[in-house]
């Protein structure tokens, strides 16, 4: 399926913004959360370049997904890298993962995994999300640093208190859902008890799913792994998952001041990855998050301190097997195969890989009212991150020593920022910001399974300490000539330092390199001690036309251009072992390198009324179009995982408590692919989805069918399929098969408040 220029022009003329409920969420200006205040409002202006998702937008999506990142699917400019069932990676205007500043309840979470299996948004369940704010390519410096793309802030619901004279407030909710494809089931519960000053809330959620099925056969039917049963031709291996999240929050309110303490735990006993050679066989996280905010005559103050610990494990789960020989052993206690191997007594437990991360941060921000015209935001952040990544010996060349991928890794950030916002006239608002970050990185000595060797010695002799001094600048303006149109435009310089894996992974052994791959392309990667920070220069503008109340119709157009100096891309690894492997077709062995890149594109969204009748209710047309083009300017190659032109068109009917939606999703063929990565092309496709919801008093019911006609398609950003069988050898994995999308799925969910 190919889009022609005339089709694009017609789409631009006819399309209108994303979901109507999302438009309704954006009517309310961005402001500090609700606290009883006697002073004047500090910030009555919407944040620059932001899209907001509130309850009206989030509620219809919760029953259809357990992946919090997928709640962003109707935000212009956002797409998703495929990964595990609760762990996809958001992309904003072609930039993804660590290039975005993603915060969950104000915490700057870091993925503690060489495959980024535990990204920040995987630490909160969709049922716990109260609001989301997405910033496009130009994010104000007060939103965060150490990133070159946009920013995503996901927050759970604000604490609630009893009204004056109410006595004790008690409330809660219970929800459950079922999704047919994968036989996914789950539920959530929350309860609050509060007085006028003190509040306590518990929330918990759980989900479990098997492998999902594509819309048709994409491979031959066969064994998942020795002794592991049979996978049908349409079954997408390694897509099962199970996850449980719990949190307990305490909040104390006094006049204009609020103190909140939140404790959270996560347990993911398994999560398969169809585009990774390993699976997650454990992810345990503990979080402590303390926040203060208050309002004063001079403005507002907010402070936060947090600590998050992650214990992460990777192994081969049910659909994957690293075959050492004949499968003659009994099942291992954790359900993995136990196979005799040469060089080690007894059974080898596959290839165990362990990661431990500790993330501690403090952030302070003050909004200072200088005058009726001027507002000054100042603040600082510090983050201390520690990482250990080790692989215990398991035989068959992986012994007798423990392999240290990263040992005593350190990545510390210290940031200061200032942001001046001025309302020069009712029509003109400007914002200028500057942010400086010092990023200190270091790591200890490493060892291989059979240390010492030449690579270990060479790495350990190098100086590992790196210090980057990064500068961010933003200049933004908003012009509002009247209440039916708004224009925003601006420039930003944003800087990101490499992550620990990009700088410090060291082995060019093929098996070890395949464990460094958050791109999901099946290739292997090695780090580079000589990497320098990425520096992005972005120009962006937004034209927003709408009715005066922003309730009837609207059209928003956002073109953008980004040039990145020292863009961290990939080049062919040049060691002897890499050169030999890269000489044959298939997967590649690559090294992270600094090059330059250019991205440009446009996001279009809109909504308009179609009809309003007494018998059938109100009909609204909504739509969204996204286009991005990315090129490596050093090599002339295409950037990896760039989403092709895509369109969503929907008709929403509202009648009383009923809301019904018919949605068409159209995606162009992906032909501009990364040659150095041997990225696989994908064909264009179209999907039809149906959704219906009924809200009655304290209950809400949601039903829907995704991919109504069970259309087969491949995910443009899904990566390479390595979801089953002998994934750790080049002969055991077929190159050239992309991860297919999900076939027809019928879902239903209910949520009851009390």
C-alpha positions as CSV (number, residue, x, y, z in Angstrom):
1,X,0.0,0.0,0.0
2,X,1.6,3.3,-1.1
3,X,0.3,6.8,-0.4
4,X,0.5,9.1,-3.4
5,X,0.9,12.9,-3.1
6,X,-2.7,13.6,-4.1
7,X,-3.8,11.2,-1.3
8,X,-1.7,13.0,1.2
9,X,-3.1,16.4,0.0
10,X,-6.7,15.0,0.4
11,X,-5.9,13.7,3.8
12,X,-4.5,17.0,4.9
13,X,-7.6,18.8,3.7
14,X,-10.1,16.4,5.3
15,X,-8.3,15.3,8.5
16,X,-9.3,16.8,11.9
17,X,-7.4,16.3,15.6
18,X,-7.1,13.1,17.3
19,X,-9.7,11.9,19.8
20,X,-12.5,14.4,20.7
21,X,-12.0,13.6,24.3
22,X,-8.4,14.5,24.1
23,X,-9.4,17.9,22.8
24,X,-11.7,18.3,25.7
25,X,-8.8,17.5,28.1
26,X,-6.7,20.3,26.6
27,X,-9.4,22.9,27.2
28,X,-8.2,23.3,30.8
29,X,-5.0,25.3,31.1
30,X,-1.9,23.7,32.6
31,X,-1.6,24.7,36.2
32,X,-0.4,23.4,39.5
33,X,-2.4,20.6,41.0
34,X,-5.4,21.4,43.2
35,X,-4.4,22.8,46.6
36,X,-6.5,25.2,48.7
37,X,-4.9,28.6,47.8
38,X,-5.4,32.1,48.9
39,X,-2.7,33.7,46.7
40,X,-3.2,34.4,43.0
41,X,-2.7,31.7,40.3
42,X,1.0,31.4,39.4
43,X,0.7,30.1,35.8
44,X,-2.5,30.4,34.0
45,X,-1.0,29.8,30.5
46,X,-0.9,26.4,28.8
47,X,2.6,24.9,28.7
48,X,4.5,25.5,25.4
49,X,4.2,22.6,22.9
50,X,2.3,20.3,25.2
51,X,-0.6,17.9,24.7
52,X,-2.5,16.8,27.8
53,X,-4.3,13.5,28.4
54,X,-6.8,13.5,31.3
55,X,-9.5,11.1,32.5
56,X,-11.8,11.6,29.5
57,X,-9.0,10.4,27.1
58,X,-7.5,7.7,29.3
59,X,-10.6,5.9,30.5
60,X,-11.6,4.4,27.1
61,X,-8.1,3.0,26.5
62,X,-7.4,1.2,29.8
63,X,-9.3,-2.0,29.0
64,X,-7.6,-2.4,25.7
65,X,-4.0,-2.3,26.8
66,X,-1.7,-3.0,29.7
67,X,1.1,-1.0,28.2
68,X,1.2,2.5,29.5
69,X,3.2,3.8,26.6
70,X,0.3,2.8,24.3
71,X,-1.9,5.4,26.0
72,X,0.0,7.9,23.9
73,X,-1.1,6.3,20.6
74,X,-3.5,9.2,19.8
75,X,-1.1,12.0,20.5
76,X,0.2,13.7,17.3
77,X,3.8,12.9,16.6
78,X,4.0,9.9,18.9
79,X,4.7,6.3,17.7
80,X,5.9,3.2,19.6
81,X,8.9,0.9,19.3
82,X,7.8,-2.7,19.7
83,X,9.0,-4.5,22.8
84,X,7.4,-6.6,25.6
85,X,3.7,-6.6,26.3
86,X,4.0,-3.9,29.0
87,X,7.2,-2.3,27.9
88,X,7.0,-0.6,24.5
89,X,9.1,2.5,23.9
90,X,7.5,5.9,22.9
91,X,8.9,7.9,20.0
92,X,8.3,11.6,19.5
93,X,9.0,13.0,16.1
94,X,11.5,10.2,15.3
95,X,13.4,10.3,18.6
96,X,13.0,7.6,21.2
97,X,14.1,6.0,24.4
98,X,16.9,7.8,26.2
99,X,16.6,10.7,23.8
100,X,13.3,11.6,25.5
101,X,13.0,12.9,29.1
102,X,10.4,10.5,30.6
103,X,9.2,11.0,34.2
104,X,6.8,8.9,36.2
105,X,5.4,10.8,39.2
106,X,8.3,13.2,38.9
107,X,11.0,10.4,39.0
108,X,13.6,10.3,36.3
109,X,13.6,6.5,35.9
110,X,16.4,4.7,34.0
111,X,16.2,1.4,32.1
112,X,18.5,-1.0,33.9
113,X,19.0,-3.4,31.1
114,X,21.2,-3.8,28.0
115,X,18.1,-4.4,26.0
116,X,16.0,-1.7,27.8
117,X,13.4,-4.2,28.8
118,X,12.4,-2.1,31.8
119,X,11.8,1.4,30.3
120,X,10.3,4.1,32.6
121,X,6.7,3.8,31.5
122,X,6.7,0.1,32.3
123,X,6.8,1.0,36.0
124,X,3.2,2.3,36.2
125,X,0.1,0.4,35.1
126,X,-2.5,2.2,32.9
127,X,-5.1,1.9,35.6
128,X,-2.9,4.0,37.9
129,X,-2.3,6.8,35.4
130,X,-4.2,10.0,36.3
131,X,-2.8,12.3,33.7
132,X,-0.1,12.5,31.0
133,X,1.6,15.6,29.5
134,X,3.5,15.2,26.3
135,X,5.9,17.9,25.0
136,X,6.9,17.9,21.4
137,X,10.4,18.4,20.1
138,X,10.9,21.7,22.0
139,X,10.5,21.0,25.7
140,X,11.0,23.9,28.1
141,X,14.2,23.6,30.2
142,X,12.2,23.4,33.4
143,X,10.7,20.1,32.1
144,X,14.0,18.3,32.1
145,X,17.4,17.9,30.5
146,X,19.8,15.2,29.3
147,X,17.6,14.6,26.2
148,X,17.3,15.9,22.7
149,X,13.7,15.0,21.8
150,X,10.6,15.8,23.7
151,X,9.4,14.9,27.2
152,X,6.7,12.8,28.7
153,X,5.4,13.3,32.2
154,X,3.1,10.6,33.5
155,X,1.4,11.1,36.9
156,X,-0.9,9.0,39.1
157,X,-4.0,10.6,40.5
158,X,-3.6,13.5,42.9
159,X,-4.3,12.7,46.6
160,X,-7.9,13.5,47.7
161,X,-9.1,14.9,51.0
162,X,-12.4,15.2,52.7
163,X,-14.3,18.5,52.2
164,X,-14.6,20.9,55.1
165,X,-17.2,19.5,57.5
166,X,-17.5,16.2,55.6
167,X,-15.7,14.1,58.3
168,X,-14.0,11.0,56.8
169,X,-13.8,10.5,53.1
170,X,-13.8,6.8,52.0
171,X,-13.8,5.8,48.3
172,X,-12.4,3.3,45.9
173,X,-12.7,1.4,42.7
174,X,-12.5,-2.1,41.4
175,X,-11.9,-3.0,37.7
176,X,-11.4,-6.1,35.6
177,X,-10.8,-6.8,31.9
178,X,-10.4,-9.6,29.3
179,X,-8.8,-9.5,25.9
180,X,-9.3,-12.5,23.6
181,X,-6.0,-12.3,21.6
182,X,-3.4,-13.8,24.0
183,X,-6.2,-14.7,26.5
184,X,-5.2,-11.7,28.6
185,X,-6.9,-11.1,32.0
186,X,-6.3,-8.6,34.7
187,X,-7.7,-6.4,37.3
188,X,-7.1,-3.4,39.5
189,X,-8.2,-2.0,42.9
190,X,-7.7,1.2,44.7
191,X,-9.0,2.6,48.0
192,X,-8.7,5.9,49.8
193,X,-9.5,7.0,53.3
194,X,-9.0,10.7,54.2
195,X,-9.7,13.5,56.6
196,X,-9.5,17.2,55.7
197,X,-5.8,17.1,56.2
198,X,-4.6,13.5,56.0
199,X,-5.1,11.1,53.1
200,X,-4.0,7.5,52.5
201,X,-4.4,5.6,49.2
202,X,-3.6,2.0,48.2
203,X,-3.7,0.9,44.5
204,X,-2.8,-2.4,43.0
205,X,-3.0,-4.0,39.5
206,X,-2.2,-7.3,37.9
207,X,-2.2,-8.7,34.3
208,X,-1.3,-12.0,32.7
209,X,-1.3,-12.9,29.0
210,X,-0.1,-15.6,26.7
211,X,1.4,-15.2,23.3
212,X,-0.7,-13.2,20.8
213,X,-1.6,-14.4,17.3
214,X,-1.0,-12.4,14.1
215,X,-3.7,-12.1,11.4
216,X,-2.3,-15.0,9.5
217,X,0.7,-17.4,9.2
218,X,4.0,-15.7,8.9
219,X,6.3,-18.7,9.5
220,X,6.1,-22.5,9.5
221,X,4.5,-24.1,12.5
222,X,7.1,-25.8,14.7
223,X,8.5,-26.4,18.1
224,X,9.0,-23.4,20.3
225,X,12.0,-25.1,21.8
226,X,12.9,-28.6,22.8
227,X,10.2,-30.0,25.0
228,X,8.3,-26.8,24.9
229,X,5.3,-27.7,22.7
230,X,4.3,-26.4,19.3
231,X,3.8,-22.9,18.0
232,X,1.3,-22.4,15.2
233,X,2.2,-20.5,12.1
234,X,0.3,-17.4,13.3
235,X,1.5,-17.5,16.9
236,X,4.0,-14.7,17.7
237,X,6.5,-16.4,20.1
238,X,7.8,-14.7,23.2
239,X,4.9,-12.2,23.6
240,X,3.6,-13.6,26.9
241,X,3.8,-11.5,30.1
242,X,2.8,-11.2,33.7
243,X,3.0,-8.0,35.8
244,X,1.9,-6.8,39.2
245,X,2.2,-3.3,40.6
246,X,1.3,-1.9,44.0
247,X,1.6,1.5,45.7
248,X,0.8,3.0,49.0
249,X,0.5,6.8,49.3
250,X,0.3,9.2,52.3
251,X,-0.5,12.9,51.9
252,X,-0.7,15.7,54.5
253,X,-2.2,19.0,53.7
254,X,-2.0,22.2,55.6
255,X,-3.3,25.5,54.2
256,X,-1.3,26.1,51.0
257,X,1.1,23.2,51.6
258,X,1.1,19.6,50.6
259,X,3.5,16.8,51.6
260,X,3.2,13.4,49.9
261,X,5.0,10.1,50.4
262,X,4.5,7.3,47.9
263,X,5.9,3.7,48.2
264,X,5.7,1.4,45.2
265,X,6.7,-2.1,44.3
266,X,6.7,-4.0,41.0
267,X,7.0,-7.8,40.3
268,X,7.3,-9.0,36.7
269,X,8.1,-12.7,36.9
270,X,8.3,-13.0,33.1
271,X,7.9,-11.0,30.0
272,X,8.7,-12.3,26.5
273,X,10.4,-10.2,23.8
274,X,9.8,-11.3,20.2
275,X,12.5,-8.9,18.9
276,X,15.2,-9.8,21.5
277,X,17.3,-13.0,21.8
278,X,16.6,-13.1,25.5
279,X,13.5,-12.7,27.7
280,X,12.8,-11.0,31.0
281,X,12.6,-13.7,33.7
282,X,12.3,-11.3,36.6
283,X,12.0,-7.5,37.3
284,X,11.6,-6.4,40.9
285,X,11.5,-2.7,41.7
286,X,11.1,-0.7,44.9
287,X,10.3,3.0,44.8
288,X,10.2,5.7,47.5
289,X,9.0,9.1,46.3
290,X,8.7,12.1,48.6
291,X,7.2,15.4,47.4
292,X,6.5,18.8,48.8
293,X,4.7,21.7,47.1
294,X,3.4,24.9,48.4
295,X,2.2,28.4,47.4
296,X,3.4,31.6,48.8
297,X,2.8,35.3,48.2
298,X,5.8,35.4,46.0
299,X,4.9,32.3,44.0
300,X,5.2,28.5,44.3
301,X,7.8,26.0,45.5
302,X,8.0,22.3,44.7
303,X,10.6,19.8,45.9
304,X,11.0,16.0,45.4
305,X,13.4,13.3,46.6
306,X,13.2,9.7,45.4
307,X,15.0,6.4,45.2
308,X,14.3,3.5,43.0
309,X,16.0,0.1,43.0
310,X,15.7,-2.5,40.2
311,X,16.7,-6.1,40.2
312,X,16.5,-7.4,36.7
313,X,17.0,-10.9,35.2
314,X,17.2,-12.2,31.6
315,X,17.1,-15.8,30.4
316,X,15.5,-17.9,27.7
317,X,11.9,-18.4,28.5
318,X,9.5,-21.0,27.2
319,X,9.7,-20.2,23.5
320,X,13.5,-19.8,23.3
321,X,16.3,-22.3,23.9
322,X,20.1,-22.0,23.6
323,X,20.7,-25.6,22.5
324,X,24.0,-27.0,23.9
325,X,23.3,-30.5,22.8
326,X,20.5,-33.0,23.0
327,X,17.7,-32.2,25.4
328,X,18.1,-35.0,27.8
329,X,17.8,-33.2,31.1
330,X,14.8,-32.8,33.4
331,X,13.0,-29.4,33.6
332,X,14.9,-26.9,35.6
333,X,13.1,-25.7,38.7
334,X,12.2,-22.3,37.2
335,X,10.7,-24.0,34.1
336,X,13.7,-23.4,31.9
337,X,15.3,-26.4,30.1
338,X,18.2,-28.1,31.9
339,X,20.7,-29.4,29.3
340,X,23.9,-31.3,29.9
341,X,26.9,-29.3,28.6
342,X,30.6,-29.9,28.0
343,X,32.9,-28.2,30.4
344,X,30.5,-27.9,33.4
345,X,29.2,-30.5,35.7
346,X,25.5,-31.2,35.8
347,X,23.1,-29.0,33.8
348,X,23.6,-25.6,32.3
349,X,20.8,-23.2,33.0
350,X,20.8,-21.5,29.6
351,X,22.5,-18.1,29.8
352,X,21.6,-16.2,33.0
353,X,22.1,-12.5,32.9
354,X,21.5,-10.2,35.9
355,X,21.3,-6.4,36.4
356,X,21.0,-4.3,39.5
357,X,20.3,-0.6,39.3
358,X,20.0,2.1,42.0
359,X,18.6,5.5,41.1
360,X,18.5,8.4,43.6
361,X,17.4,11.9,42.8
362,X,16.5,15.3,44.3
363,X,14.7,18.1,42.4
364,X,13.7,21.6,43.5
365,X,11.8,24.1,41.4
366,X,10.4,27.6,42.3
367,X,8.0,29.7,40.3
368,X,8.7,33.4,41.3
369,X,6.2,36.1,40.3
370,X,8.3,39.1,39.4
371,X,5.5,41.2,38.2
372,X,2.1,41.0,36.5
373,X,4.0,40.4,33.3
374,X,7.0,38.3,34.3
375,X,7.4,34.9,35.8
376,X,10.7,33.4,36.7
377,X,11.2,29.6,37.1
378,X,14.5,28.5,38.7
379,X,15.5,25.1,39.9
380,X,18.1,22.4,40.2
381,X,18.2,18.6,40.0
382,X,20.7,16.0,41.0
383,X,20.6,12.3,40.1
384,X,22.9,9.5,41.3
385,X,22.8,6.3,39.3
386,X,24.6,3.0,40.0
387,X,24.5,-0.1,37.7
388,X,26.0,-3.6,37.8
389,X,25.4,-6.0,34.9
390,X,26.9,-9.5,35.3
391,X,26.3,-12.9,33.7
392,X,27.0,-16.0,35.8
393,X,29.0,-18.9,34.2
394,X,26.7,-21.5,32.5
395,X,29.1,-23.8,30.6
396,X,29.7,-24.3,26.9
397,X,32.2,-21.5,26.6
398,X,30.5,-19.4,29.3
399,X,32.7,-20.4,32.2
400,X,34.4,-20.6,34.6
401,X,34.3,-16.9,35.6
402,X,31.4,-14.4,35.9
403,X,31.2,-12.2,32.9
404,X,31.1,-8.5,33.9
405,X,29.4,-6.4,31.2
406,X,29.3,-3.3,33.4
407,X,30.9,-3.3,36.8
408,X,30.3,-0.5,39.3
409,X,28.9,1.7,36.6
410,X,28.3,5.3,37.7
411,X,26.2,8.1,36.0
412,X,25.7,11.2,38.0
413,X,23.9,14.4,36.9
414,X,23.8,17.9,38.4
415,X,21.6,20.4,36.7
416,X,20.6,24.1,37.2
417,X,18.1,26.0,35.1
418,X,16.4,29.3,34.8
419,X,13.3,30.2,32.7
420,X,11.8,33.6,32.1
421,X,8.2,33.8,30.9
422,X,6.7,37.2,30.0
423,X,3.2,38.2,28.9
424,X,4.1,41.3,26.9
425,X,0.5,41.8,25.7
426,X,-2.6,39.7,25.8
427,X,-1.7,38.4,22.4
428,X,2.1,37.8,23.0
429,X,3.8,35.4,25.4
430,X,7.5,34.5,25.3
431,X,9.7,32.1,27.2
432,X,13.5,32.0,27.3
433,X,15.3,29.2,29.2
434,X,18.9,28.1,29.9
435,X,20.0,24.9,31.5
436,X,23.4,23.5,32.4
437,X,24.1,19.9,33.3
438,X,27.3,18.2,34.4
439,X,27.2,14.5,33.7
440,X,29.9,12.4,35.4
441,X,30.3,8.8,34.3
442,X,32.7,6.0,35.3
443,X,32.9,2.3,35.5
444,X,35.2,-0.3,37.1
445,X,37.3,-3.1,35.7
446,X,35.6,-5.9,33.8
447,X,36.2,-9.5,33.1
448,X,35.1,-12.2,30.6
449,X,34.0,-15.7,31.2
450,X,37.6,-16.7,30.8
451,X,39.6,-13.7,31.9
452,X,42.1,-12.3,31.2
453,X,42.0,-11.8,27.4
454,X,43.1,-9.0,25.1
455,X,39.8,-7.1,25.1
456,X,39.5,-7.2,28.9
457,X,43.1,-6.0,29.3
458,X,42.7,-3.2,26.7
459,X,39.5,-1.9,28.3
460,X,40.8,-2.1,31.9
461,X,43.9,-0.1,30.9
462,X,41.8,2.8,29.6
463,X,40.7,5.7,31.7
464,X,36.9,5.2,32.2
465,X,36.1,8.5,33.8
466,X,34.2,10.9,31.6
467,X,32.7,14.4,32.4
468,X,30.4,16.2,30.1
469,X,29.3,19.9,30.5
470,X,26.0,20.2,28.6
471,X,24.1,23.4,27.7
472,X,20.4,23.6,26.8
473,X,18.8,26.8,25.4
474,X,15.2,27.5,24.4
475,X,13.5,30.5,22.9
476,X,9.7,30.2,22.5
477,X,6.9,32.5,21.6
478,X,3.1,32.3,21.4
479,X,0.9,34.7,19.5
480,X,-2.9,34.6,20.1
481,X,-4.6,37.2,17.8
482,X,-8.0,36.2,19.0
483,X,-9.9,33.3,20.8
484,X,-10.1,31.2,17.6
485,X,-6.4,30.9,16.7
486,X,-3.0,30.4,18.4
487,X,0.5,30.3,16.9
488,X,3.6,29.0,18.6
489,X,7.1,28.9,17.3
490,X,10.6,28.5,18.7
491,X,14.2,27.2,18.7
492,X,15.9,24.8,21.1
493,X,19.4,23.5,21.6
494,X,19.2,20.3,23.6
495,X,22.1,18.0,24.7
496,X,22.2,14.3,25.8
497,X,25.2,12.4,27.1
498,X,25.6,8.7,26.2
499,X,24.2,6.1,28.5
500,X,26.3,3.6,30.3
501,X,25.8,0.9,27.7
502,X,26.7,3.2,24.8
503,X,30.0,4.1,26.4
504,X,31.1,1.2,28.5
505,X,30.1,-2.2,26.9
506,X,33.3,-3.6,25.6
507,X,33.1,-7.2,24.2
508,X,33.1,-7.8,20.5
509,X,32.3,-11.5,20.9
510,X,29.2,-12.0,18.8
511,X,27.2,-13.7,21.6
512,X,28.0,-10.9,24.0
513,X,27.2,-8.1,21.5
514,X,23.7,-9.5,20.8
515,X,22.9,-8.7,24.4
516,X,23.3,-5.0,23.8
517,X,20.3,-4.1,21.6
518,X,17.4,-1.9,22.7
519,X,16.8,-1.3,19.0
520,X,15.2,-4.8,18.7
521,X,16.8,-5.2,15.2
522,X,18.5,-8.6,16.0
523,X,22.0,-7.0,15.5
524,X,24.8,-6.9,18.1
525,X,26.4,-3.7,19.5
526,X,29.5,-2.7,21.3
527,X,30.1,0.5,23.2
528,X,32.6,3.3,22.6
529,X,34.6,5.1,25.3
530,X,35.2,8.0,22.9
531,X,31.6,9.0,22.4
532,X,30.7,12.7,23.0
533,X,27.3,14.1,23.8
534,X,24.6,14.6,21.2
535,X,23.6,18.2,20.5
536,X,20.3,18.8,18.7
537,X,19.1,22.1,17.2
538,X,15.3,22.1,16.6
539,X,13.0,24.6,14.9
540,X,9.3,24.0,15.4
541,X,6.0,25.9,14.9
542,X,2.4,25.1,15.6
543,X,-0.7,26.7,14.1
544,X,-3.9,25.9,16.0
545,X,-7.3,27.0,14.7
546,X,-10.5,26.3,16.7
547,X,-13.8,27.6,17.8
548,X,-13.8,30.0,20.7
549,X,-14.7,27.3,23.3
550,X,-12.4,24.6,21.8
551,X,-15.4,22.3,21.8
552,X,-16.8,22.2,18.2
553,X,-13.9,22.1,15.8
554,X,-10.2,22.5,15.5
555,X,-7.2,22.0,13.3
556,X,-3.6,21.9,14.5
557,X,-0.5,21.7,12.2
558,X,3.1,21.3,13.5
559,X,6.0,21.3,11.2
560,X,9.5,20.7,12.7
561,X,13.2,20.4,11.7
562,X,16.0,18.9,13.9
563,X,19.7,18.7,13.2
564,X,21.8,16.7,15.5
565,X,25.6,17.0,15.9
566,X,27.4,13.9,17.3
567,X,24.2,11.8,16.8
568,X,24.9,8.4,18.3
569,X,24.3,6.0,15.5
570,X,26.0,2.7,14.5
571,X,28.8,1.7,12.2
572,X,30.2,-1.7,11.3
573,X,32.4,-3.1,14.0
574,X,36.0,-3.5,12.6
575,X,37.5,-6.1,14.8
576,X,38.6,-9.4,13.1
577,X,35.7,-11.4,14.5
578,X,33.2,-8.7,13.5
579,X,34.5,-8.3,10.0
580,X,34.2,-12.0,9.4
581,X,30.6,-12.2,10.6
582,X,29.6,-9.0,8.7
583,X,30.9,-10.5,5.4
584,X,27.8,-12.8,5.3
585,X,24.2,-11.7,4.7
586,X,22.0,-11.3,7.8
587,X,22.4,-9.7,11.1
588,X,25.2,-7.3,11.7
589,X,27.8,-6.5,14.5
590,X,28.0,-2.8,15.1
591,X,29.6,-0.2,17.2
592,X,28.1,3.0,18.6
593,X,29.7,6.1,16.9
594,X,29.2,9.8,16.7
595,X,27.9,11.0,13.4
596,X,25.4,13.7,12.4
597,X,21.7,13.4,11.6
598,X,18.7,15.4,10.3
599,X,15.0,14.9,10.9
600,X,12.0,16.8,9.7
601,X,8.3,16.2,9.5
602,X,4.8,17.4,10.2
603,X,2.0,16.4,12.6
604,X,-1.6,17.3,11.7
605,X,-4.6,16.7,13.9
606,X,-8.2,17.9,14.0
607,X,-11.9,17.4,14.8
608,X,-15.1,18.7,13.5
609,X,-18.9,18.0,14.0
610,X,-20.7,15.9,11.5
611,X,-24.2,15.9,12.8
612,X,-26.4,16.3,15.9
613,X,-29.8,14.6,16.1
614,X,-32.3,14.0,18.8
615,X,-32.5,10.3,18.1
616,X,-29.0,9.3,17.3
617,X,-26.9,11.8,19.3
618,X,-23.9,13.7,18.3
619,X,-21.4,12.6,15.5
620,X,-17.8,14.0,15.5
621,X,-15.1,13.3,12.9
622,X,-11.5,13.1,14.3
623,X,-8.2,12.5,12.7
624,X,-4.5,12.6,12.9
625,X,-1.6,12.5,10.4
626,X,2.1,12.0,11.2
627,X,5.1,12.2,8.9
628,X,8.8,12.1,9.7
629,X,11.9,11.7,7.6
630,X,15.3,10.9,9.2
631,X,18.7,10.8,7.5
632,X,22.3,10.2,8.7
633,X,24.1,13.2,7.2
634,X,27.5,11.6,7.7
635,X,26.8,8.4,5.7
636,X,23.6,9.3,3.7
637,X,21.9,6.3,5.2
638,X,18.3,6.4,6.6
639,X,17.9,6.6,10.4
640,X,16.7,3.4,12.0
641,X,13.0,2.8,13.0
642,X,11.5,5.9,11.4
643,X,7.7,5.5,11.4
644,X,6.3,5.8,7.8
645,X,3.5,8.2,6.9
646,X,0.4,7.2,9.0
647,X,-3.2,8.4,9.3
648,X,-6.0,7.8,11.7
649,X,-9.6,8.7,10.9
650,X,-12.5,8.1,13.2
651,X,-16.2,8.9,13.7
652,X,-17.3,9.2,17.3
653,X,-21.0,9.0,18.2
654,X,-22.2,10.3,21.7
655,X,-25.7,9.6,22.9
656,X,-26.5,10.0,26.5
657,X,-24.1,7.7,28.5
658,X,-23.0,5.9,25.3
659,X,-19.9,6.7,23.3
660,X,-19.2,4.6,20.1
661,X,-16.2,4.9,17.8
662,X,-15.3,3.6,14.4
663,X,-11.6,4.1,13.6
664,X,-9.5,3.5,10.5
665,X,-5.7,3.3,10.8
666,X,-3.7,3.6,7.6
667,X,0.1,3.1,7.5
668,X,2.3,3.6,4.4
669,X,4.9,1.1,3.3
670,X,8.2,1.4,5.0
671,X,10.9,1.6,2.3
672,X,13.4,4.1,3.7
673,X,15.3,1.7,5.9
674,X,18.7,1.7,7.6
675,X,21.2,-0.1,5.4
676,X,23.9,-0.4,8.0
677,X,21.5,-2.3,10.3
678,X,20.0,-4.4,7.5
679,X,16.6,-3.0,8.6
680,X,13.7,-4.9,7.1
681,X,11.1,-3.2,4.9
682,X,7.4,-3.5,5.7
683,X,4.3,-3.2,3.6
684,X,1.6,-0.7,4.1
685,X,-1.7,-1.7,5.7
686,X,-5.1,-0.5,6.9
687,X,-6.9,-1.6,10.1
688,X,-10.4,-1.0,11.3
689,X,-11.2,-0.8,15.1
690,X,-14.5,-0.5,16.9
691,X,-15.0,0.8,20.4
692,X,-18.0,1.4,22.7
693,X,-18.3,2.6,26.2
694,X,-21.2,3.1,28.6
695,X,-20.8,5.2,31.8
696,X,-23.6,4.9,34.3
697,X,-23.4,6.5,37.8
698,X,-20.4,4.8,39.4
699,X,-19.8,2.1,36.8
700,X,-18.1,2.2,33.4
701,X,-18.2,-0.6,30.7
702,X,-15.9,-0.7,27.7
703,X,-15.9,-3.2,24.8
704,X,-14.2,-3.1,21.5
705,X,-12.6,-5.0,18.6
706,X,-9.1,-4.1,17.4
707,X,-8.3,-5.2,13.9
708,X,-11.9,-6.1,13.1
709,X,-11.0,-8.0,9.8
710,X,-8.1,-9.9,11.3
711,X,-5.7,-8.2,8.9
712,X,-2.2,-9.5,8.7
713,X,0.5,-6.8,8.9
714,X,4.0,-6.2,10.1
715,X,4.9,-3.6,12.7
716,X,7.0,-0.9,11.1
717,X,8.8,-0.3,14.4
718,X,8.5,-3.8,15.7
719,X,12.1,-4.9,14.9
720,X,13.3,-8.3,13.8
721,X,11.5,-11.5,14.8
722,X,13.7,-13.6,17.0
723,X,10.9,-14.9,19.2
724,X,11.4,-18.6,19.2
725,X,13.9,-21.4,18.9
726,X,17.7,-21.3,19.0
727,X,18.0,-17.5,19.2
728,X,21.7,-17.2,20.2
729,X,23.2,-18.6,17.0
730,X,22.9,-17.1,13.5
731,X,21.9,-20.4,12.1
732,X,19.0,-20.7,14.5
733,X,17.3,-17.4,13.7
734,X,15.9,-16.6,10.2
735,X,16.9,-13.1,9.2
736,X,14.4,-10.9,7.3
737,X,11.2,-11.7,9.2
738,X,9.7,-8.5,10.9
739,X,7.6,-8.8,14.1
740,X,3.9,-9.1,13.0
741,X,1.2,-7.0,14.5
742,X,-1.7,-8.5,16.6
743,X,-4.6,-10.0,14.8
744,X,-8.2,-9.6,15.8
745,X,-8.7,-9.0,19.5
746,X,-12.0,-8.6,21.3
747,X,-11.8,-6.9,24.7
748,X,-14.2,-6.0,27.5
749,X,-13.6,-4.2,30.8
750,X,-15.6,-2.9,33.7
751,X,-14.7,-0.4,36.4
752,X,-16.9,0.3,39.4
753,X,-16.4,3.1,41.9
754,X,-17.7,3.1,45.4
